[in-house]
Amino acid sequence: MVDSDLPTKLSVDLAARFESRILPVLSILFSIIVYAVVLFVGVPKEISLAPGSQGSLLLFLVVPFLLLAAYHWLGWMGTLIGLTLTLVVFGLPLSGLWTSGISTSALIGGLLPFSDAGGYFDDAGRLLDGVLFSDFSARRSMFAGMLAAVLGLTGRNLHLTSAILVVVTAISCYLAGREVQLSHGTAAGVFS
């Protein structure tokens, strides 16, 4: 006995699988590609959200409303819009630091870590060179060890290492916000 509805059932099943499995993955990949473009192509200083720039005001005025709108979408479309916006918001300040070359109390030339960050960076390099940590990182060795792992994977490329650390932080914040949204509502998820 041949079921004449079999091709229809297969096409519906394939479409459901595509929407439930492939589209979320494509959404995440698209978000990461947009993040990479923001970082490595760069953006004008005016919208880079570099500390002290006029773009920093944009962060506090416009982005919360955009996130509120993005968090109302569910499914793969919500992931696409919300995660892309989150990654852009996290990528703009990093891009601004790189393009401006600003020096702060913790950063030289928008890239080289100084002070405590420099201590972790130095000890990550020591670990990669097979030398013991200094007293500074010996007390808090987890971050220096993780930084050494990422630096080792990137061939000690500090730009790429910073980009990876920021994207992990951004995705973590996005996922935490979505979880808070499930239990406490959209506004709590956005502002958490």
Backbone as CSV, one residue per row, in Angstrom:
resi,resn,N_x,N_y,N_z,CA_x,CA_y,CA_z,C_x,C_y,C_z
1,MET,0.837,-1.173,0.000,0.000,0.000,0.000,0.887,1.243,0.000
2,VAL,0.632,2.139,-0.917,1.426,3.351,-1.068,0.625,4.530,-0.544
3,ASP,1.289,5.320,0.274,0.638,6.498,0.831,0.893,7.673,-0.111
4,SER,-0.164,8.219,-0.692,-0.017,9.306,-1.653,0.364,10.618,-0.967
5,ASP,0.178,10.716,0.329,0.523,11.930,1.058,1.964,11.918,1.573
6,LEU,2.714,10.872,1.262,4.080,10.760,1.770,4.979,11.931,1.346
7,PRO,4.989,12.351,0.064,5.840,13.501,-0.285,5.449,14.779,0.457
8,THR,4.179,14.965,0.659,3.728,16.154,1.383,4.181,16.098,2.833
9,LYS,4.042,14.930,3.458,4.464,14.780,4.843,5.973,14.983,4.977
10,LEU,6.745,14.472,4.011,8.196,14.643,4.058,8.581,16.106,3.904
11,SER,7.930,16.826,2.993,8.295,18.226,2.805,7.917,19.063,4.020
12,VAL,6.795,18.755,4.660,6.401,19.465,5.874,7.378,19.152,6.996
13,ASP,7.793,17.874,7.094,8.748,17.473,8.125,10.108,18.153,7.908
14,LEU,10.557,18.221,6.658,11.832,18.880,6.368,11.756,20.372,6.664
15,ALA,10.651,21.002,6.335,10.498,22.433,6.626,10.500,22.687,8.126
16,ALA,9.847,21.816,8.887,9.823,21.968,10.342,11.220,21.783,10.923
17,ARG,11.947,20.793,10.416,13.318,20.580,10.879,14.208,21.777,10.542
18,PHE,14.042,22.302,9.321,14.836,23.459,8.909,14.578,24.637,9.833
19,GLU,13.309,24.886,10.133,12.979,26.031,10.983,13.415,25.817,12.423
20,SER,13.338,24.596,12.913,13.655,24.367,14.323,15.141,24.147,14.587
21,ARG,15.901,23.710,13.590,17.309,23.395,13.840,18.285,24.262,13.063
22,ILE,18.015,24.485,11.806,18.970,25.183,10.954,18.872,26.695,11.116
23,LEU,17.672,27.243,11.152,17.523,28.692,11.249,18.124,29.280,12.525
24,PRO,17.987,28.643,13.692,18.675,29.202,14.871,20.198,29.218,14.721
25,VAL,20.749,28.186,14.120,22.199,28.141,13.911,22.620,29.230,12.924
26,LEU,21.851,29.394,11.852,22.153,30.453,10.889,22.021,31.832,11.521
27,SER,21.074,31.991,12.431,20.909,33.268,13.142,22.143,33.594,13.960
28,ILE,22.658,32.596,14.670,23.855,32.803,15.489,25.068,33.114,14.601
29,LEU,25.210,32.375,13.506,26.333,32.624,12.598,26.250,34.019,11.976
30,PHE,25.050,34.430,11.582,24.874,35.762,11.021,25.258,36.824,12.045
31,SER,24.837,36.640,13.297,25.155,37.597,14.357,26.660,37.717,14.551
32,ILE,27.356,36.595,14.540,28.809,36.610,14.723,29.510,37.253,13.521
33,ILE,28.984,37.044,12.322,29.562,37.679,11.136,29.390,39.198,11.212
34,VAL,28.217,39.663,11.639,27.995,41.107,11.793,28.961,41.666,12.838
35,TYR,29.153,40.938,13.938,30.103,41.349,14.980,31.513,41.473,14.401
36,ALA,31.924,40.491,13.610,33.261,40.521,13.008,33.412,41.704,12.052
37,VAL,32.361,42.003,11.296,32.412,43.150,10.382,32.564,44.444,11.179
38,VAL,31.806,44.578,12.266,31.912,45.781,13.101,33.338,45.928,13.622
39,LEU,33.946,44.829,14.032,35.290,44.911,14.599,36.377,45.129,13.562
40,PHE,36.355,44.332,12.520,37.506,44.304,11.639,37.386,45.240,10.442
41,VAL,36.183,45.629,10.068,36.028,46.659,9.050,36.081,48.016,9.728
42,GLY,35.544,48.053,10.938,35.570,49.282,11.716,34.350,50.146,11.432
43,VAL,34.133,51.055,12.309,33.014,52.000,12.188,33.553,53.396,12.456
44,PRO,32.861,54.413,11.986,33.318,55.786,12.272,33.381,56.050,13.766
45,LYS,34.329,56.889,14.165,34.502,57.187,15.587,33.245,57.763,16.224
46,GLU,32.449,58.476,15.450,31.261,59.111,16.002,30.239,58.119,16.524
47,ILE,30.183,56.923,15.928,29.210,55.923,16.386,29.880,54.713,17.030
48,SER,31.156,54.830,17.327,31.900,53.675,17.821,31.654,53.366,19.288
49,LEU,31.016,54.275,20.006,30.775,54.102,21.438,32.066,54.012,22.222
50,ALA,33.131,54.610,21.694,34.382,54.669,22.446,34.164,55.517,23.688
51,PRO,34.832,55.183,24.779,34.649,55.968,26.000,34.902,57.446,25.740
52,GLY,33.959,58.270,26.150,34.093,59.700,25.978,33.590,60.229,24.654
53,SER,33.192,59.347,23.728,32.688,59.823,22.442,31.206,60.142,22.554
54,GLN,30.705,60.848,21.557,29.289,61.172,21.554,28.444,59.922,21.366
55,GLY,29.027,58.887,20.787,28.306,57.634,20.604,27.941,56.964,21.919
56,SER,28.667,57.288,22.994,28.349,56.708,24.298,26.956,57.124,24.756
57,LEU,26.541,58.330,24.407,25.203,58.792,24.743,24.154,57.949,24.027
58,LEU,24.468,57.542,22.794,23.580,56.675,22.031,23.331,55.365,22.774
59,LEU,24.365,54.859,23.401,24.252,53.601,24.139,23.176,53.673,25.208
60,PHE,23.121,54.762,25.920,22.185,54.870,27.034,20.795,55.333,26.621
61,LEU,20.664,55.971,25.474,19.372,56.499,25.068,18.607,55.603,24.089
62,VAL,19.285,55.068,23.108,18.605,54.364,22.029,18.626,52.848,22.196
63,VAL,19.733,52.304,22.601,19.892,50.852,22.640,18.875,50.155,23.544
64,PRO,18.543,50.657,24.727,17.532,49.958,25.532,16.186,49.809,24.818
65,PHE,15.796,50.826,24.073,14.527,50.735,23.343,14.613,49.736,22.196
66,LEU,15.761,49.684,21.532,15.948,48.692,20.471,15.939,47.274,21.045
67,LEU,16.582,47.097,22.203,16.581,45.781,22.836,15.182,45.379,23.310
68,LEU,14.429,46.332,23.821,13.046,46.028,24.217,12.247,45.518,23.028
69,ALA,12.412,46.179,21.880,11.716,45.730,20.675,12.227,44.367,20.217
70,ALA,13.544,44.166,20.270,14.126,42.900,19.816,13.716,41.730,20.702
71,TYR,13.584,41.952,21.999,13.254,40.863,22.914,11.797,40.425,22.804
72,HIS,10.971,41.179,22.095,9.588,40.747,21.905,9.476,39.642,20.865
73,TRP,10.482,39.505,20.004,10.487,38.434,19.015,10.933,37.144,19.694
74,LEU,10.307,36.065,19.338,10.686,34.753,19.868,11.189,33.880,18.726
75,GLY,11.753,32.742,19.048,12.237,31.808,18.041,13.498,32.303,17.364
76,TRP,13.728,31.790,16.151,14.961,32.122,15.444,15.029,33.600,15.078
77,MET,13.890,34.218,14.803,13.898,35.642,14.475,14.308,36.470,15.693
78,GLY,13.844,36.083,16.864,14.253,36.763,18.088,15.736,36.608,18.357
79,THR,16.257,35.404,18.099,17.687,35.167,18.256,18.472,36.029,17.273
80,LEU,18.021,36.065,16.038,18.709,36.851,15.014,18.769,38.326,15.391
81,ILE,17.635,38.897,15.740,17.584,40.327,16.029,18.261,40.647,17.364
82,GLY,17.897,39.918,18.417,18.423,40.203,19.754,19.917,39.963,19.883
83,LEU,20.380,38.830,19.387,21.800,38.512,19.504,22.646,39.430,18.624
84,THR,22.159,39.726,17.412,22.902,40.637,16.541,23.030,42.002,17.193
85,LEU,21.944,42.517,17.729,21.988,43.821,18.392,22.916,43.791,19.602
86,THR,22.856,42.734,20.389,23.725,42.616,21.560,25.194,42.576,21.147
87,LEU,25.516,41.787,20.132,26.904,41.699,19.688,27.396,43.029,19.113
88,VAL,26.531,43.742,18.417,26.924,45.052,17.892,27.176,46.024,19.040
89,VAL,26.301,46.007,20.052,26.472,46.902,21.203,27.783,46.607,21.929
90,PHE,28.163,45.352,22.023,29.430,44.998,22.669,30.618,45.245,21.737
91,GLY,30.420,45.111,20.440,31.512,45.283,19.495,31.869,46.730,19.214
92,LEU,30.889,47.634,19.299,31.158,49.037,19.003,32.204,49.667,19.928
93,PRO,32.142,49.466,21.240,33.199,50.050,22.084,34.586,49.474,21.796
94,LEU,34.646,48.173,21.525,35.939,47.560,21.220,36.489,48.115,19.910
95,SER,35.637,48.221,18.922,36.051,48.813,17.655,36.494,50.259,17.856
96,GLY,35.768,50.982,18.711,36.139,52.368,19.000,37.499,52.479,19.665
97,LEU,37.787,51.558,20.575,39.112,51.560,21.214,40.207,51.293,20.195
98,TRP,39.967,50.339,19.318,40.978,50.000,18.331,41.208,51.125,17.334
99,THR,40.132,51.779,16.882,40.301,52.819,15.869,40.810,54.129,16.462
100,SER,40.462,54.396,17.719,40.885,55.666,18.318,42.295,55.595,18.886
101,GLY,42.711,54.417,19.307,44.026,54.288,19.926,44.111,54.983,21.269
102,ILE,42.990,55.123,21.929,42.916,55.833,23.201,43.722,55.094,24.276
103,SER,44.328,55.843,25.159,45.033,55.261,26.294,44.286,55.623,27.569
104,THR,44.119,54.654,28.421,43.445,54.852,29.699,44.354,54.325,30.802
105,SER,43.815,54.274,32.012,44.613,53.756,33.127,44.838,52.249,33.029
106,ALA,44.088,51.570,32.160,44.233,50.120,32.030,44.613,49.687,30.625
107,LEU,44.775,50.645,29.704,44.961,50.294,28.304,45.874,51.319,27.632
108,ILE,46.794,50.830,26.830,47.705,51.713,26.102,47.416,51.567,24.612
109,GLY,47.128,52.675,23.960,46.909,52.663,22.520,45.692,51.878,22.077
110,GLY,44.713,51.724,22.934,43.492,51.016,22.572,43.645,49.512,22.481
111,LEU,44.821,48.992,22.841,45.024,47.547,22.692,45.838,46.917,23.818
112,LEU,46.973,47.490,24.150,47.880,46.838,25.095,47.409,47.009,26.536
113,PRO,47.230,45.921,27.248,46.761,46.019,28.631,47.845,46.563,29.558
114,PHE,47.420,47.314,30.537,48.310,47.937,31.504,47.719,47.708,32.889
115,SER,48.484,47.853,33.912,48.027,47.698,35.291,47.632,46.237,35.531
116,ASP,46.473,45.999,36.139,46.063,44.624,36.447,45.910,43.782,35.183
117,ALA,45.294,44.370,34.153,45.119,43.634,32.901,46.474,43.244,32.311
118,GLY,47.453,44.132,32.463,48.795,43.825,31.991,49.425,42.678,32.754
119,GLY,49.132,42.611,34.062,49.642,41.495,34.858,49.100,40.157,34.383
120,TYR,47.800,40.112,34.094,47.204,38.872,33.566,47.774,38.536,32.191
121,PHE,47.950,39.556,31.369,48.493,39.342,30.033,49.925,38.824,30.107
122,ASP,50.743,39.427,30.967,52.127,38.972,31.131,52.187,37.529,31.620
123,ASP,51.345,37.207,32.590,51.357,35.845,33.125,50.799,34.828,32.135
124,ALA,49.866,35.238,31.293,49.396,34.339,30.234,50.545,34.036,29.274
125,GLY,51.329,35.065,28.959,52.509,34.856,28.122,53.539,33.963,28.796
126,ARG,53.692,34.141,30.105,54.621,33.278,30.842,54.175,31.818,30.769
127,LEU,52.878,31.594,30.949,52.370,30.225,30.887,52.610,29.620,29.507
128,LEU,52.387,30.406,28.465,52.642,29.911,27.109,54.122,29.639,26.864
129,ASP,54.986,30.374,27.568,56.432,30.163,27.434,56.958,29.067,28.361
130,GLY,56.075,28.487,29.176,56.480,27.417,30.067,57.071,27.894,31.382
131,VAL,56.827,29.143,31.735,57.337,29.724,32.969,56.191,29.821,33.968
132,LEU,56.522,29.788,35.261,55.492,29.880,36.293,54.873,31.272,36.344
133,PHE,53.648,31.329,36.862,52.977,32.612,37.072,53.750,33.444,38.083
134,SER,53.576,34.748,37.995,54.097,35.631,39.030,53.147,35.567,40.222
135,ASP,53.516,36.236,41.307,52.647,36.267,42.486,51.294,36.894,42.164
136,PHE,51.265,37.809,41.208,50.032,38.505,40.855,48.945,37.530,40.392
137,SER,49.268,36.672,39.440,48.267,35.750,38.909,48.185,34.438,39.671
138,ALA,49.152,34.175,40.514,49.112,32.933,41.281,47.904,32.905,42.212
139,ARG,47.468,34.084,42.663,46.294,34.155,43.548,44.997,33.925,42.784
140,ARG,44.948,34.362,41.540,43.750,34.238,40.712,44.167,33.655,39.359
141,SER,44.458,32.401,39.350,45.074,31.792,38.168,44.086,31.387,37.075
142,MET,42.784,31.331,37.379,41.817,30.862,36.384,41.791,31.761,35.149
143,PHE,41.677,33.073,35.345,41.597,33.957,34.181,42.906,33.953,33.400
144,ALA,44.026,33.997,34.082,45.315,33.994,33.377,45.478,32.700,32.579
145,GLY,45.030,31.577,33.137,45.096,30.310,32.411,44.181,30.295,31.196
146,MET,42.951,30.824,31.352,42.027,30.886,30.227,42.545,31.850,29.162
147,LEU,43.095,32.991,29.594,43.663,33.944,28.655,44.826,33.316,27.895
148,ALA,45.639,32.547,28.579,46.750,31.859,27.913,46.229,30.882,26.867
149,ALA,45.144,30.177,27.192,44.571,29.232,26.234,44.077,29.956,24.981
150,VAL,43.358,31.060,25.171,42.845,31.807,24.011,43.990,32.435,23.228
151,LEU,44.972,33.007,23.929,46.145,33.566,23.242,46.884,32.486,22.452
152,GLY,46.995,31.308,23.032,47.649,30.206,22.333,46.883,29.778,21.091
153,LEU,45.555,29.728,21.188,44.732,29.349,20.032,44.794,30.378,18.916
154,THR,44.995,31.640,19.268,45.036,32.707,18.263,46.448,33.056,17.828
155,GLY,47.423,32.305,18.287,48.813,32.614,17.923,49.292,33.908,18.543
156,ARG,48.840,34.178,19.767,49.170,35.382,20.539,48.695,36.669,19.861
157,ASN,47.644,36.560,19.088,47.047,37.725,18.441,46.126,38.406,19.450
158,LEU,46.539,39.569,19.945,45.781,40.251,20.994,44.463,40.816,20.479
159,HIS,44.417,41.254,19.222,43.148,41.717,18.647,42.127,40.583,18.636
160,LEU,42.513,39.458,18.100,41.585,38.327,18.002,41.213,37.791,19.384
161,THR,42.165,37.774,20.298,41.889,37.331,21.665,40.872,38.247,22.334
162,SER,41.048,39.544,22.188,40.084,40.495,22.755,38.708,40.304,22.136
163,ALA,38.667,40.109,20.823,37.385,39.902,20.138,36.686,38.647,20.647
164,ILE,37.429,37.581,20.880,36.840,36.336,21.387,36.319,36.530,22.802
165,LEU,37.088,37.186,23.653,36.638,37.416,25.025,35.371,38.278,25.057
166,VAL,35.314,39.283,24.193,34.131,40.147,24.161,32.925,39.391,23.611
167,VAL,33.112,38.564,22.585,31.960,37.832,22.031,31.441,36.808,23.043
168,VAL,32.308,36.185,23.798,31.853,35.243,24.838,31.074,35.993,25.908
169,THR,31.563,37.158,26.300,30.864,37.977,27.293,29.510,38.433,26.761
170,ALA,29.469,38.877,25.511,28.220,39.361,24.916,27.181,38.250,24.812
171,ILE,27.592,37.080,24.366,26.654,35.955,24.255,26.161,35.550,25.634
172,SER,27.045,35.566,26.624,26.638,35.249,27.999,25.602,36.242,28.511
173,CYS,25.820,37.522,28.251,24.853,38.546,28.675,23.528,38.391,27.944
174,TYR,23.586,38.079,26.652,22.357,37.866,25.886,21.565,36.686,26.452
175,LEU,22.237,35.575,26.698,21.549,34.388,27.227,21.006,34.638,28.632
176,ALA,21.769,35.354,29.459,21.290,35.685,30.801,20.052,36.582,30.711
177,GLY,20.077,37.550,29.810,18.927,38.425,29.629,17.701,37.670,29.165
178,ARG,17.881,36.724,28.264,16.750,35.908,27.794,16.192,35.035,28.922
179,GLU,17.052,34.515,29.771,16.567,33.712,30.902,15.799,34.561,31.901
180,VAL,16.299,35.748,32.183,15.584,36.656,33.081,14.242,37.040,32.459
181,GLN,14.221,37.228,31.146,12.979,37.553,30.457,11.926,36.467,30.668
182,LEU,12.338,35.213,30.628,11.387,34.113,30.795,10.723,34.128,32.170
183,SER,11.476,34.499,33.188,10.916,34.431,34.540,10.385,35.767,35.056
184,HIS,10.922,36.893,34.558,10.543,38.185,35.132,10.016,39.196,34.121
185,GLY,9.958,38.850,32.853,9.424,39.750,31.842,10.496,40.402,30.991
186,THR,10.021,41.018,29.899,10.925,41.580,28.903,11.765,42.729,29.453
187,ALA,11.157,43.654,30.146,11.907,44.805,30.650,13.018,44.355,31.604
188,ALA,12.726,43.402,32.463,13.753,42.889,33.388,14.867,42.180,32.610
189,GLY,14.507,41.473,31.555,15.513,40.797,30.732,16.444,41.752,30.032
190,VAL,15.890,42.860,29.541,16.715,43.846,28.826,17.632,44.584,29.789
191,PHE,17.125,44.955,30.953,17.902,45.779,31.878,18.684,44.964,32.902
192,SER,18.687,43.655,32.775,19.440,42.829,33.728,20.904,42.778,33.383
